[in-house]
Structure formats: structure tokens, C-alpha cells
Amino acid sequence: MINGRRVGVVLPAYNAAATLARTLAELDREVIDEIVLVDDASTDQTVPVARELGLEPISHELNRGYGGNQKTCYRRVLELGADIIVMVHPDYQYSPLLVPAMASMIAYGEYDLVLGSRILAQNSVARGMPRYKYVANRFLTLVENVFLQQKLSEYHTGLRAFSSTLLAALPFERNSDDFVFDNQIIAQAISVGARIGEVSCPTRYETDSSSINLSRSIQYGVGVLRTCGQYQLHKHGLRRYSFLDLEPGAVHAPPRSAAATANPASEVRDSAHADG
């Protein structure tokens, strides 16, 4: 818990048996209240390893894709009552040590969505990012900033934190089950006026870290460009897209003190959680 807000971490897993223990070892259990792991029909020992590490994994019988995995993650963590949700890839590519920092940016009412950027304040190529992925990342980010009218350093990170207020307001079930889910949910957040922050995130590109191949990368890039076009068409009323069919509203999560003042019952609920 941070500033009276419950923190949930979701781990969308696929063949993460070799890296799961290292990921969990760097998650700060002093501030994390819930950990949800969803296994997307792995062919390795991800589920047995997760159980050995004390988790209760949710298993998909059939592979639903990266976006489909996230949908299950978010549904479950919202059911558990988390106020802040942080997605961490269990392949140990992104640093789990950043969870408290990212959650704090939301817990104290400054942001609704926080992205862990691989681009800010570091040389990603020197850290192992393939050069073609770096070039594609910079090109796509430039296009997205123009079309979505933002100033983000990266849209393609797998480390991100949401307030439950924002996440519950987004129709993420309408998004793709594939990798472009990540860009669609950012477009949705922008559509409702979410405040988006970033932190610099060191990343690792190791043999046991997951990565999509060139063909899938091209398919993803096309999907990103399509999302940009859809956002503009929808915004100007030229065409409607169901995943963007939402109204701007009160998506900003207030600081803990303001939330408790507005809803005294939440104080009782949080105290009960804190007392175990």
C-alpha cells in the first residue's frame, strides 16, 4: 500500500519459467498488496514454477494473445480491489524495482497512467535493443505524438501503471487480443483526458527475455499506424470505432486524503485490508 492505496501487480506470462523467480525477487512486497499472474497457455513450466513461488496463477487453456492475456489480468486485479495496477513483464526485461516509484506517482494524485520508458536518459541500443527496433520505436513514437498530440518518449513499453479509476473507465475489452492492444489502451486513455507520466526504465535484452520477430514487429507497426489513423478519424467524427467510443469523464484518481474525505466508507475498507 502507498498513501493508503492498494497496489496490484499483474504479470502477463508466456513461457516465463526461466525468469519468473528473478522478477518476483525484485517486487517489493512491502508496498504490493496483490500479484496476479495469468499464463497464456505456455509450453514450458511457467504454471508449476509460479505455484512453487507462492502464486495462484490463472491459466488460459488456449493461447489468447498478449492483449487477451492483459484483459484477463486487468479484470482479475480490478475484482481484487487494487487502486493502482502495475503491469510487469515476467520475462525480466523491464525492472520490477520501479514498481514503487511508478505507483507513487499515481498514489499521490499526480498521474493516472505512468509509462516506463526505455528511451529516456539512456542509450537503449547500448543496452541491447536491436537497432532496427530502436529506429522503428523512434519513428512510430514520432508519428504517434503528432497524431495523438502528445509529447511522450515511448509508446511501446511493457512496463506501465494505471489508476483503477482510469482502467475501469476504459473499454479495454474492445481492444485487440494482439500486441497492438498496448497502443489502443494508450489512445483510449488520451481520449478521456488521462494525465500520463513517464519514468526512465533500464531494460535487459537477454536470451531468455521474450521478443517478437521481424515479421510480427512489422505487423505491430502497421497496427500502430492504423490506431493513429483511427484515433484522428474518430476524433473528428469521420468514422466511429468501438474501442474509442467513450466519453471524457472523471478519470483522475484523487490523493488518498481527498478520497477518504469524499468517501469515509473507503477508510473503513482500507483499514480492514491493512489489518489483514
C-alpha positions in Angstrom: 0.0 0.0 0.0 1.2 3.5 -0.8 -0.5 6.6 0.6 -3.4 4.4 1.6 -3.9 3.0 -1.8 -3.7 -0.7 -2.6 -1.2 -1.7 -5.2 -1.7 -4.7 -7.5 0.9 -6.1 -9.9 -0.1 -8.1 -13.0 2.2 -10.5 -14.8 1.1 -11.5 -18.3 3.1 -14.6 -18.7 4.1 -16.8 -21.6 7.0 -19.2 -21.3 8.4 -17.3 -18.4 9.6 -20.2 -16.2 13.3 -19.3 -16.5 12.8 -15.7 -15.5 9.8 -15.6 -13.1 11.8 -16.1 -9.9 14.1 -13.2 -10.7 11.1 -11.0 -11.5 9.3 -11.9 -8.3 12.5 -11.4 -6.2 12.6 -7.7 -7.2 9.0 -6.9 -6.5 8.7 -5.0 -3.2 6.2 -6.9 -1.1 6.1 -4.1 1.5 4.1 -2.0 -0.9 2.4 -4.6 -3.2 -0.9 -6.0 -2.0 -1.8 -8.3 -4.9 0.1 -10.2 -7.5 -1.9 -11.6 -10.4 -0.2 -13.9 -12.9 -2.0 -15.0 -16.0 -0.4 -17.8 -18.1 -1.3 -17.7 -21.7 -1.0 -21.5 -22.5 2.7 -21.7 -22.0 4.5 -24.7 -23.3 7.1 -24.6 -20.5 6.8 -24.9 -16.7 5.5 -21.4 -16.0 2.5 -22.6 -14.1 4.2 -25.1 -11.8 7.0 -22.6 -11.1 4.5 -19.9 -10.3 2.8 -22.2 -7.8 6.2 -23.2 -6.2 6.8 -19.4 -5.8 3.6 -19.0 -3.9 1.4 -17.6 -6.6 -2.1 -18.8 -7.7 -1.8 -18.5 -11.5 -4.7 -18.1 -13.8 -4.3 -20.4 -16.8 -5.7 -20.0 -20.3 -6.4 -23.3 -21.9 -5.7 -21.8 -25.3 -3.3 -19.0 -26.2 -5.3 -15.8 -26.4 -2.5 -13.4 -27.4 -0.7 -10.7 -25.5 -3.7 -8.4 -25.4 -6.0 -11.2 -24.4 -3.7 -12.0 -21.5 -3.8 -8.4 -20.3 -7.6 -8.4 -20.4 -7.7 -11.3 -18.0 -5.0 -9.7 -15.8 -6.9 -6.4 -15.6 -10.3 -8.0 -14.9 -8.9 -10.0 -12.1 -6.9 -7.3 -10.4 -9.9 -4.9 -10.5 -12.0 -7.6 -8.9 -9.4 -7.8 -6.1 -9.9 -4.1 -5.4 -6.5 -2.7 -6.3 -6.4 1.1 -6.5 -3.2 1.1 -8.6 -2.3 -1.5 -11.2 1.2 -2.0 -12.5 1.9 -4.4 -15.4 5.3 -6.0 -15.2 6.5 -8.5 -17.9 7.7 -11.7 -16.1 10.5 -12.2 -18.7 12.7 -9.8 -16.6 13.2 -7.4 -19.5 11.9 -4.4 -17.5 13.0 -3.6 -14.0 10.5 -4.7 -11.3 12.3 -2.4 -8.9 10.5 0.6 -10.4 7.0 -0.5 -9.2 7.0 1.6 -6.0 8.1 4.7 -7.9 5.6 4.4 -10.6 2.8 3.5 -8.2 3.7 6.5 -6.0 3.2 8.9 -9.0 -0.4 7.7 -9.1 -1.0 7.2 -5.4 -0.3 10.9 -4.6 -2.6 12.1 -7.3 -0.2 13.4 -9.9 -0.9 11.0 -12.8 -3.4 8.5 -14.0 -1.1 6.4 -16.2 2.7 6.1 -15.9 4.9 4.5 -18.6 8.4 3.1 -18.0 10.4 4.5 -20.9 13.4 2.7 -22.4 14.3 5.9 -24.2 14.5 8.5 -21.5 18.1 9.2 -20.2 19.8 6.1 -21.6 21.2 4.5 -24.7 18.8 1.7 -25.4 20.9 0.3 -28.3 24.0 0.0 -26.0 21.8 -1.9 -23.5 21.0 -4.5 -26.2 17.9 -3.2 -28.0 18.2 -4.3 -31.7 19.0 -1.3 -33.8 16.1 -1.9 -36.2 13.7 -1.9 -33.2 15.1 1.3 -31.9 14.7 3.0 -35.3 11.1 1.7 -35.6 10.4 2.8 -32.0 11.6 6.3 -32.7 9.7 6.6 -36.0 6.4 5.2 -34.6 6.7 7.4 -31.5 7.1 10.5 -33.6 4.1 9.6 -35.7 2.0 8.9 -32.6 3.0 12.1 -30.9 1.8 14.0 -34.0 -1.5 12.1 -34.4 -2.3 11.8 -30.7 -1.0 15.3 -29.9 1.3 14.1 -27.0 5.0 14.5 -26.1 5.8 11.0 -24.9 9.3 9.5 -25.3 7.8 6.0 -26.0 4.5 4.2 -26.5 5.8 0.7 -26.8 7.0 -0.2 -23.3 5.7 -3.2 -21.5 6.1 -1.5 -18.1 3.1 0.6 -17.2 0.9 1.7 -14.2 -2.7 2.7 -14.2 -5.1 4.1 -11.6 -8.0 1.8 -11.1 -10.3 4.8 -11.8 -8.8 5.2 -15.2 -8.5 1.5 -16.0 -12.1 0.8 -15.0 -13.3 3.6 -17.3 -11.6 2.2 -20.4 -13.4 -0.3 -22.6 -10.2 -2.4 -22.9 -12.3 -5.5 -23.7 -12.9 -4.0 -27.1 -9.2 -3.8 -27.9 -7.2 -6.3 -30.0 -6.0 -9.5 -28.4 -2.7 -9.0 -30.1 0.3 -6.7 -29.4 -1.4 -3.5 -30.7 -3.6 -3.7 -27.5 -0.8 -1.7 -25.8 -1.3 1.3 -28.2 -5.0 1.1 -28.3 -5.3 1.4 -24.5 -3.0 4.5 -24.6 -5.2 6.0 -27.3 -8.2 5.3 -25.1 -6.5 6.9 -22.1 -5.7 10.0 -24.1 -9.3 10.1 -25.3 -10.6 10.5 -21.8 -8.1 13.1 -20.8 -5.8 10.9 -18.6 -2.7 12.6 -17.2 0.3 10.5 -18.5 3.7 10.5 -16.9 7.0 8.7 -17.6 10.0 7.3 -15.8 13.3 6.2 -17.2 13.4 2.4 -17.2 16.6 0.3 -17.7 15.9 -2.7 -19.8 17.6 -6.0 -20.4 17.8 -8.0 -23.7 18.8 -11.4 -22.7 18.4 -14.8 -24.4 15.5 -15.7 -22.1 13.7 -12.4 -22.5 10.7 -12.6 -24.8 10.8 -10.6 -28.1 8.7 -10.7 -31.3 10.4 -11.4 -34.6 10.8 -9.1 -37.5 7.6 -10.2 -39.2 5.5 -9.7 -36.1 7.2 -6.4 -35.5 6.2 -5.2 -38.9 2.6 -6.4 -38.3 2.7 -4.5 -34.9 4.0 -1.3 -36.6 1.2 -1.4 -39.1 -1.3 -1.8 -36.3 0.2 1.2 -34.5 -0.2 3.4 -37.6 -3.7 2.1 -38.1 -4.6 3.1 -34.5 -3.3 6.6 -35.1 -5.5 7.0 -38.2 -8.5 5.6 -36.4 -8.0 8.0 -33.5 -8.0 11.0 -35.8 -11.0 9.8 -37.8 -12.9 9.1 -34.7 -12.0 12.4 -33.0 -13.2 14.4 -36.0 -16.4 12.4 -36.3 -15.5 11.0 -39.7 -15.8 7.4 -38.6 -16.7 5.6 -35.4 -14.5 2.9 -33.8 -16.0 0.9 -30.9 -12.8 0.8 -28.9 -12.7 4.6 -29.0 -16.4 5.1 -28.4 -16.2 6.6 -24.9 -16.8 9.9 -23.2 -14.3 12.1 -21.4 -15.1 11.9 -17.7 -13.7 11.9 -14.1 -10.8 9.6 -14.7 -8.4 11.4 -12.3 -7.7 9.5 -9.1 -7.5 11.9 -6.1 -4.8 11.8 -3.5 -5.6 9.4 -0.5 -6.6 12.2 1.8 -9.1 13.7 -0.7 -10.5 10.2 -1.4 -11.0 9.5 2.2 -12.7 12.8 2.8 -15.1 12.3 -0.1 -15.9 8.7 0.9 -15.4 7.9 4.6 -16.5 4.3 3.9 -13.3 3.8 1.9 -11.3 4.5 5.1 -13.0 1.6 6.8 -12.4 -0.7 3.8 -8.7 0.2 3.6 -8.2 -0.2 7.3 -9.7 -3.6 7.1 -7.3 -4.6 4.4 -4.4 -3.1 6.3 -5.3 -5.1 9.4 -5.3 -8.3 7.4 
